[in-house]
Amino acid sequence: MMPVPLQPMASLSVDQLAIESNPDLFEAPSIVFFNKALATSLGISNENVNFFAAQDIPDSAKTMAQAYAGHQFGHFNPMLGDGRAHIIGDIIDANQRTYEFGFKGSGATPFSRGGDGKAALGPMLREVLISEAMHALGIATTRSVAVVKNNQVVFRDPPQPRAVLTRIASSHIRVGTFQFFAARGLHKSVEQLCEYCLARHFPNVEIEANTQHNALTLLQEVVKRQAALIAQWMSVGFIHGVMNTDNMLIGGETIDYGPCAFMEAYNPNAIYSSIDQHGRYAYINQPGVAQWNLSRFAETLLPAIHDDKDKAIILATEAVQSFSNEYDIAFREQMRTKLGIADTVTEKECDVIISKWLNLLKENELDFTRTHRLLGTAIASPNQFLESLPEQNRAGLNEWLQHWRSHVSDLVDQAALEKVNPALIPRNHLVEDALKKAWQDNDYSLFNELLESLKTPFTTPGNHQFMLAAPAGFDDKHVTYCGT
């Protein structure tokens, strides 16, 4: 049995929060990815393949599937839930941080809605690459511990070997969890959930006996955390692709790496999701969608915020509307750092510099990651920076560079900018090549090499090919899929 120091999930006596559910039989598993550093920090001492196949569960643990609802592409579904995931308990890492520990692709649950509960190898390996890249970039995310596969075929498009991903999250409670109870009129359960989330995710916020105050406090704290998270996404060109309310975690971590990608040439309207036909979750729409999701969250809290519905609406609206300002501040600081703009530059002037810069990136169709990375050379030599770009992609840049350089901090040099502008992101063509070789040819060499490089995104990788943009035309037609 796996010597994992699992504990029962923290007590939360909310009706129907989770249902006990057993994982499917997963025969003849083999481990294809093991995050040794993360596992060690969690107290996991060895690679027990049966445990990571959700087969060798400690006697102290119960495997549970969580209930939740959610707006999917704007349409409300009152009954979603974990259709192919099982949580087995809490685990505490070496720094005394608590995480929920569970499996994805581990079999059908009462929430599967006719699905088989299984996962294909490619999408699980994608989640490893993207989630670990996000972590290395300093962006809050669920983490991947292990992936196992077997010879069973999962009938997706195309058919692939079956796999199970082991992952952790500070919790899997999401906006959709609150929606599940609110839709059923279980307002006491919503209040319980508020108290629980404040204690778990915001331990430094004082919890009072006045539950109405706590519900509003939770909303305010979640707004702040989501604003910071989305600003980080935008600053690295990350496009989530499925920003449904059931994919917005209360703890402020990124979850669900299905139809997602990192933008290459800067395009505010970039979409990489095969199911986002109308661009609801395009890159530029992400802040607005996040605020829309938070509005849905606020609706679930209204009875807990104030007995007077009109007063509750006023208080909740103020909290949700504060997202815009919180996001603007967070994004400005992200971009101020990326551009090395001095702290003495006013917010207004900073916004002008950032706006003009992004417009130039768009008009010149410049690679978002590579251009930011090269910008450090322009501090000492604008000509060197310009010459590193194709001649036809330099329009307007020289004028902007002169203005920008006069606003750069005296403490910033090329090395300083390279510490905050990554050399490496999971470029879409590399991810697709690595996944295809893994699931189709059983060749993990590219996957492992790419994953290792993504762990140090601010350092030039050994394989410089990883820094290059996709072949011409690739990004124009590239889409990603949910994998279910």
Beta strands, then each sheet from edge to edge (+ up, - down):
strand 1: 18-20
strand 2: 30-34
strand 3: 64-66
strand 4: 70-72
strand 5: 75-77
strand 6: 85-92
strand 7: 98-104
strand 8: 119-120
strand 9: 143-154
strand 10: 160-169
strand 11: 238-239
strand 12: 261-262
sheet 1: 1+ 3-
sheet 2: 2+ 9- 10+ 7- 6+
sheet 3: 2+ 9- 10+ 8-
sheet 4: 4+ 5-
sheet 5: 11+ 12-
end
